[in-house]
Each structure stands twice: as C-alpha cells, then as structure tokens.
Amino acid sequence: MTEANFSSSMDKTSRLQTGFGRYIVSLKYALHVITHPFDGFWDLSREKKGTMAAAHTIFILFLLTYVLKLMYTNFQFIMVPIQYINVYQRMASLALPFLVLCLANWALTTLFDGKGRFRDIYMGMCYALTPYVLIQLPCILLSHMLAYDEADFYSVLISFSEIWCAFLVFVALMEIHDFGPGKTMISIVATVIGAMVILFLVMVFFSLLSDAFAFFASLYKEIRFRLN
Amino acid sequence: MKKRLQLFLFAVAFVLILPLCAGAITDGTNSVYTYNFDYWGEIMESPDAYRVEETITSASLGLDVAMESPQSLYVQGNKLYIVDRGNNRILEMSRQNGKFSVDRIIDRAIGAEPETFNNPNDISADQEGNLYVADTNNNRIIVMDSQMNYIKSYIKPTDTTFDQSTDFLPTKIVVDSAGRVFALATNVNKGLIKYEPDGTFAGFIGANKVSYNMWDYIWKKFLSTKEQRAQQASFVPTEYRNIYIDEDGFIYATNTTFNEGELLGDAARPIRRLNSLGDDILIKNDRYPPIGDVYWEEGLPDNNYHGPSRLYDITVMENDIYVAVDRMRGRVFGYDPQGILLWAFGTRGNTGNSFNGAVSIEHMGTDLIVLDEYAARLTVFRTTEYGQLIYKANEQYLQGAYEASAATWKEVQKLNANYNLAYIGIGRAQMQQDDFEGAMENFKKAYNRTNYSKAYRYYRQQWMEKNIHWVVIGVLAVVIFFVVRGMIRKTRWEVNEHDRSKLFKQHG
C-alpha cells in the first residue's frame, strides 16, 4: 500500500474511533465475530473492537426479533395464542434470565480467575446473539412463503441459528475469561446454578419487603384507628 | 458506573413488572350453557344447538309406582325402553306424534326361572324384536320374545379364561345385527364378553391395556415392603363404563376410570370405537381428542365437582355423529365422525335442562333423550335452527354438495361467528371454486394448518404464473447489478494500479 493510501486509511480509522462512526464499525464487527469467534471474541474487549452501544443494539434487536417472530410468523409454523400474548412480558421473560445469567457468570468467574469484567461478559453475550437476529428475522418472511409440508426448511434454519448462538456463547465465555473448554463447561453449569440462587434471593428479598411494607401499613392503620 | 446503575434499575423494573403481566385462564365452567371450543380449547359461548322439548317424569307418565334409580335407555324405532332398576322392571314406551306414553311394563320373562328380574341394568333388542335384559343380580342375560315369553339366557361362561371365583354380574349389553351379544360385567376387566347367537361364550374383545408408569413400577417392585405392597392397588386394566352399537355394527365404548394426565395426550381414550377384532378405530382429526371438556380445574370454590369429564354413556346418530354424556358436569358432547366437537351443552342442577345424575343417553332421529338417575327424569332435547344447520351442512358436505354446504355454513356463521367448522367448510368450498386466497383467509381464522397449506400451494402456483415476468425481471436486475458493480470495481482497480505504477516509476 502506498503512503498516501495508508495515511488516508489511517485518517479513516481515527475518524471511526470516535462517535457514531465507531458505533457503526463495532456493529459491523459482529459479523466478523460470528464468523471468526475465537479471534473475534478475544479482540472484542481486549482490542476494544466492540462497544456497549452496539451490544445494547444487538440485545434490543434480539428481543424484538423474538417478539416479531411470535407475532408475525405464519401460523403454520408457530402456534401462539396471539390474544394472550403480552409483548412486554415475553421480552422480560427473555431479558431477565439473560441478565441474571450474565450477572451470575460474572459473579462466579471472578472467583475462578475469569479475566472478564461484567461489561465484557455482557458485550460478548450480546454479540453472540447476532446469528439469532440475522437468521430468524428473515425466517419470519420465509415462513410466509412456505407450505406446511416444507416446514423442514424453516425448522432447519431456526435450529441452525440456535446451535450457532450456543456455540458462540461457549466460545465467548472461553475467550473472555481465557478459560479452557473444560473449565468453561464447568463455569456454565455453575452459572446456571448461580442464577437460580440469585432468583431465589431476589424472591426472598421481595417477599420480605412486601411483608415489611404490609406490617408498617397495618401499624399505620391501627394507630389511625386508635387516634380516631 | 452510571450505566451499571441503569442496568440494575432495568433488572429491578423487570422483576416488578413480571407479576403484573401474568394472565389467567379460566375454564368458564359455570356461566355458559351451550358452547364449543376455539382452537386453544377455550370455551366459546354459542347459541343453543338443542333445547328442551319436554321432560318426562313418573308423574307425567301417570305411573302408579314412581321410577326409582332408572339406569338405562334403549331406543328401537319409535319405542323407548327405560330400565327402572329400583323397581326391577322395564318400561316400554312409544312415541306417537311427539308424545311418549307407557305401552306396557315388563317385569318378568314368562317361563324363566326365576321369572322376575333382580336389579336389571340394561336392555337391548335384536332385529326380530326379541328383548335382551341384563338381569344383574340373577347372574344372567335373559332373552325373551316381544310377548315376554322366555327364550333363553346367557349365563356365566364356564371357559377357563373367565374368572370363576366371582359372581357373573352383567351390567351393559348390546346385540348386533347377527344376534351376537356383547356384554360388560362388574369385576370383568378383560374387555367385552362376546356370545355367539347360539349362546356360547366366544371370548373377550377390546381389552383395556394395563396402565402404569415407570415410577409406579419401580416404587412397587423395589421400594415397597411386602406389607406396603399388599396395601397398594394392583395394576389392573380398567373396565368400560358403557357400550353402544352403531348401525354399521361398530361398538362405541366409554371408559370413566383413567389417569387424568393421559387424557389430552390421547392415551386414556375415554371414547372408543371398536371393530370386530376389538381395535379402537375412532377417527380423531381435531387438536383435542374427544374427551369432553379439555380444561378442568381441581376443586373450584364455587362448584362441588372437579376433574375431567366422566362420560357415562354414548349414542350414535344415523349421520355418524356421536353424543356422549358427562355425569360430572351434567353435559352432553356431540362429535362429528372426524372427532371434532360440534357443540356441548348442559350443566348440573335440578331444572329440566340440567342434570345431577346423568347416566344414560339415547337418540330418536336427531332428538336426544337424557336420563337423570337421581331425579328419575327423562329430558327430551330437540335441535334448534342452529343445530339443524350444523347437521345439514355436514350432510351436504358428505354428499359432495360443497357450494350448498358453504351456503349453510354461512348461515351457521351468522348465528355463531366463533364456529371453526364453518370457516373450514366455507374455505373448502372456496377451494373448489379456485378462490385460494379467500380459502386461506378462512382456514387461517380456524387455525387449520393442513387445509391452509393446501390452499397456499395452489395460491403460490397461481401467483407465480401471474407474476413470472416480474420474478424474471427481478432476478435479472440483481444479476445485472452485481455484474455492473464488478465491472466498475475492476475498472477502478485498474485505474488505481495504473496510478501506482506511475508513482513507483516517479519514486523508484
């Protein structure tokens, strides 16, 4: 490459290092990550190739894809009682476990020499969801072009995207924490258990909170009743 | 830090919102009289398919001795038999101009030993008009001619396959056109007892399979002590509750003892259609098998009955529509030959259109007669316009009159917009008229996958034929786009290369 070309590309890179340009580049980097997961996830946070904004974007797209899939996939392939669907509830039922699992993973891997910070884990997980969006979003359209006996095309694509995502999650955790495959496997199992513990604690906390609240509320009522 | 806080707040918000979003599904058991299911098995209130024509009690019949715990109905032609078990007699009634009157009281078989009945439970008749009575506590099925003269009786088979240690207590009987007798008996769980016309025992047919799950088996076999095992119920096949023989000689059997969890998966099969080998050949083309109600809740606070439907009796009309009666909720379920629920109606109660102890159901034409054991009352139901339209549309479709059938379904739709079969019927007629888009619309409304898929294939073919030029143009446009882009890139690269070589020349 010539000096002129090189310097112009340097300009381009430095321009892209800040602001909106960097966001777009980091979003495009998702395509690199899902095709080159081992290098991709390593560079994601260590080389600052990924941004939180891009991660949020992918995450929101993931939730939207899920909801759109439920609502607009042809009824031949997905039978959803559309009259009972609560979009926010469905999104929450996906987002909450996701965040809790990230949290549990962070909490546990910190104890086991994991190199990743919480934002690294979150970012990695979000980037790993890219195939879900890329494949399942067009699948909604595809579902309107297929008859029921051609459902195999559809289901193969869907399972392919899910397997890809699962693989990416595995590689992401491996690279982010600099673990070997065995340790990653163990950390995943531990993460699931950890997430359950977190949910249990949250539930206990809220039930205690509501009990405490009810106690003070009745105390207040009682006093008001006595004063009258 | 700020972002982390945001994240945390999000998480908390989700936890708080979650319980608010939870929806509740109720089975709507108490408020609705006539209904059908939507695709999800939800109860959709519908117009009445049947209304009470009359109620018949001992008083309205002018009986000297009131009926006591009547058990069974049997219809032949315009004759209706009621087995009045408590009085050890059978009432023979006939219907003239829509009115029932008692013709005679059958309380003995002249010349039999003993002559009178003891706890009779069922009656049936063959083509010649001979009457067959399941005379339970006399341990016999007694046959007499139409003048009540004793002919013969079927007694306990002496065959080794028959358990000789218990009493022979026949409870339900049917007679086929060849004079073969099929009977159910208390304590016999090997299926239907079959007798040849000459009275010899011809074995059992249609035995229920023993049902137990793996855990039960392990628990019983390995984890229980001998004493515990003696206390536990043994794995035995269940007995049928009732039987009915249709015009083609197939036996419909109902079964009320089953594992609740196996109903929806079609393992319990409370309604069966048995062929001569005893195989169940009932057609089930609906999302839910014919089991009565598809949602049930345990012990609702405002009713005293819970659990799934218990179908105590079944009858099959001339148009192959079968109707079963659920004693648990006092409901009547009508299914078409494909196993699709046409309507369900009824409730528990003491009024004429509700039941407390529905034990038996029969039909005369399309009229239904339901017997309430506790109230000792018969209720005669007659179709409404809505019910008639459903039957008419079904028959027209079976005869191949698709357009007429669609017109009738449209009438049904006017009365009940929630009727899936109407959408399917109209969609099928539209398919015949090559209106695939309209058919798809209707099949979609009924959530009918298979038919929608068929219609869609035709529609897609049609669309392709109509728009093939656009498809070709589109594909060409894409190809041209890439070719041109490639050419432009190549040219640009060549220009760059040229510039570079010039640069090298200058500096080199």
Interface residues (C-beta under 8 A of the other chain):
Chain A: T2 M52 F75 Q76 M79 P81 Y84 N86 Y88 Q89 A92 S93 A95 L96 L99 V100 L103 F118 R119 Y122 M145 A147 Y148 D149 V202 F206
Chain B: K3 R4 L7 F10 A11 F14 V15 I17 L18 C21 A22 G23 I25 Y39 W40 K444 Y447 R449 T450 Y452 S453 K454 Y456 R457 R460 R500 L503
